[in-house]
Amino acid sequence: MIHDYLEIENAEGVPEMADSAVALEFLMSIKTGIRNAAAAITESRTPAVRAAFRKQLAEGLSLHEEVSNFMMQKGWLHPYNVDDQYRLDMKSADMALMIGKLNLFPGNTSRMGMMAQIDADE
């Protein structure tokens, strides 16, 4: 268990984890857009509106491919290997549980001048 999350050695790998989380959230948003565009095509009345949604759908599919390939290159997504993806998901879940157990608001916030100090007199 990490007792001092502010120490540099305890922050190792955190920026990459944040990047992978942002990329995954972006990928999920793209999927939602693709689903919505496909549904909108079926509910459109005019050919012009359907064409606009088809264009949006094609662009969404292209963006999905680009982001998926980027994530696979980085090792953040393993869509063709369930075992590797499972291991990655379990590692992420363990990290989320560990972060949830951190004492993010300790009683003593003094970091020897590294952070603002909270004084009771002020």
C-alpha positions in Angstrom: 0.0 0.0 0.0 1.3 3.4 -0.9 1.3 5.6 2.2 2.7 8.7 0.7 1.2 9.3 -2.7 3.0 12.7 -3.1 6.5 11.1 -3.3 7.9 10.9 -6.8 8.7 7.2 -6.7 5.0 6.5 -6.0 3.9 8.4 -9.0 5.8 6.2 -11.5 3.6 5.2 -14.4 0.7 7.4 -13.4 0.9 9.8 -16.4 0.7 6.8 -18.8 -2.2 5.4 -16.9 -4.0 8.7 -17.2 -3.2 8.8 -20.9 -4.6 5.3 -21.4 -7.7 6.2 -19.4 -8.4 9.3 -21.5 -7.8 7.4 -24.7 -10.3 4.7 -23.6 -12.9 7.3 -22.7 -12.4 8.9 -26.1 -12.8 5.5 -27.8 -16.0 4.9 -25.9 -17.4 8.3 -26.9 -16.6 7.6 -30.5 -18.5 4.3 -30.3 -21.5 6.1 -28.8 -21.3 8.6 -31.7 -21.2 5.8 -34.2 -24.2 4.1 -32.6 -26.2 7.4 -32.6 -25.3 8.2 -36.2 -26.5 4.7 -37.3 -29.7 5.1 -35.4 -30.2 8.6 -36.8 -29.9 7.3 -40.4 -32.8 4.9 -39.8 -35.0 7.7 -38.4 -34.2 10.4 -41.0 -36.9 11.5 -43.5 -35.0 13.1 -46.3 -32.1 11.8 -48.4 -30.0 14.9 -47.6 -30.2 14.3 -43.9 -29.5 10.6 -44.3 -26.5 11.5 -46.4 -25.2 13.8 -43.7 -25.6 11.1 -41.1 -23.9 8.5 -43.4 -20.9 10.9 -43.7 -20.8 11.3 -39.9 -21.0 7.5 -39.5 -18.1 7.0 -42.0 -16.0 9.7 -40.2 -16.7 8.1 -36.8 -15.7 4.6 -38.1 -12.5 6.1 -39.5 -11.7 7.9 -36.2 -12.5 4.7 -34.2 -10.0 2.8 -36.3 -7.3 5.4 -35.8 -7.7 5.6 -32.1 -7.9 1.8 -31.7 -4.7 1.3 -33.7 -3.0 4.0 -31.6 -4.1 2.3 -28.4 -3.0 -1.1 -29.7 0.5 0.3 -30.6 0.8 1.7 -27.1 -0.3 -1.6 -25.5 -3.4 -0.1 -23.9 -5.9 -2.2 -25.9 -5.8 -5.9 -26.9 -9.0 -6.6 -28.8 -7.6 -9.8 -30.4 -6.2 -11.3 -27.2 -8.7 -11.8 -24.5 -6.2 -13.0 -21.9 -3.9 -10.0 -22.3 -6.9 -7.6 -22.2 -8.2 -9.4 -19.1 -4.8 -8.9 -17.4 -4.7 -5.3 -18.3 -8.3 -4.7 -17.1 -7.5 -6.4 -13.7 -4.4 -4.3 -13.3 -6.5 -1.2 -13.9 -9.1 -2.4 -11.4 -6.4 -3.1 -8.8 -5.0 0.4 -9.3 -8.4 2.0 -9.0 -9.0 0.1 -5.7 -5.5 1.2 -4.4 -6.2 4.8 -5.3 -9.6 4.6 -3.5 -7.8 3.5 -0.3 -5.4 6.5 -0.3 -5.7 9.1 2.4 -6.0 12.0 0.0 -6.7 14.5 2.8 -4.3 13.8 5.6 -4.5 15.8 8.8 -1.0 17.3 8.4 -0.8 18.9 5.0 2.7 20.4 5.5 5.1 19.2 2.9 8.2 21.2 4.0 7.4 24.2 1.8 6.4 22.1 -1.3 2.7 23.0 -0.8 0.7 25.7 0.8 0.5 25.3 4.5 -2.9 25.3 6.3 -2.7 27.3 9.6 -5.5 27.4 12.1 -4.7 31.1 12.9 -5.7 32.4 9.4 
